Amino acid sequence: MKKKTALTIAGSDSGGGAGIQADLKTMTVNGVFATCAVTALTAQNTTGVTDIMNVTPEFLAKELDAVFTDIYPDAVKVGMVSASNLIEVIADRLTRYEARNIVVDPVMVATSGARLISDDAIETLCARLLPLATVITPNIPEAEVLSGGQIRNASEMESAARLIYEKFGCCVLLKGGHDVNAANDLLYGAEGAEWFPGKRIDNPNTHGTGCTLSSAIAANLAKGRDLTESVAAAKRYISGALSAMLDLGKGSGPMDHAFAVKGEY
């Protein structure tokens, strides 16, 4: 039996709610076979991150070679990569293997506003990786970094998304939130702006929402859906995962990625 496949390139989350673990769960439940290349190990749980250990560029290259030369992915999701030399490796391999349906979650800024990667890594991300993407999925603070301006309302979301699209040549799914436009997301591409309304779910356990959304988009692209259909399906999935009201850990816990899994196994 043949099955569509998706590759996630991201860091490991020992708490299981974000990163590689969330991506693999999301891709599996969304009907594709998931492969991975780990960029870093993290010691973290629902209360925070206590340590990070990046893999070497040489090892990351071998991980990517192993996947692309055997189980070639129908889509690729790239999550947080904190070092310039690792970003260079990813961009090189995606180009070398002519990867398609690339979804980049440009993780740069925490909800608190703190920068998560260095300025030189952001420069490499913008110069090498974003131009390869089919779609990128920034949140409001990340879009402010990429566009160079403030985003305080729906109109400014549209302006920023258009600027980012024109600057990097990739579609942009600008996520609402951060007190701007509730849970409504904006997709901007060659045909202009398209809004995806969302219902804000009263659930404090939102760890890994960005990872999950981008992975669900990648999974749906891998199955042959177009970008609009993939975004709509991904939003429905993440709403279901949040609505399941899973409550684990002492901090901001994970969603129930397997909320729709039925059957004996």
C-alpha angles and dihedrals in degrees: 000000000000121000135182115255137209130194124213120202108192147104127289119254110204089199090061097226102101141014122033093348094055091043094053092047093047095047092047095050089046090060108259134107108253127216127177148203113201116219098182145357117234131192101215146133137176091296098054151287119299101178144001130202117187121211117238119265089242093055093046089052090053091049091053093045090052093054100040095047094051116020101024109204124237088207138012130211119197118196133176115342112173103188130068094221091055091049089052091054092050093049091047094051095043088053095043094051094039092236117199136204093028116186115191121194098197097210105191110127130046123225086256090060095252118141111245099191133037125264092249090052090052089051091052091046091053096043101042113018111032094057088058094054127106088203136354124208110208124171120224098276091045092049089051089056093047095045098037094228143089122269114205105147145013094277092054089047089058093047093049094046092050092049092049091047092051093044099050103021095232132111116261128217102193108196120220122223131083085103091303119114097333112247096336114125128201125217114198124187144129092311094051131245127349122181124215109198116213137190115236107233117212096233121126091197101088103135109145100014093134093049091047096049095049092046092050090051090051092049092052093047088051089056090056101259117141120247096263092050091045093053092047092049092046092052091051090050095050091047089055092048091051094043090058086074097216109186115197132149134011098278137035099333134205129270123247100260091179096051092124098044111118135174140055097307 
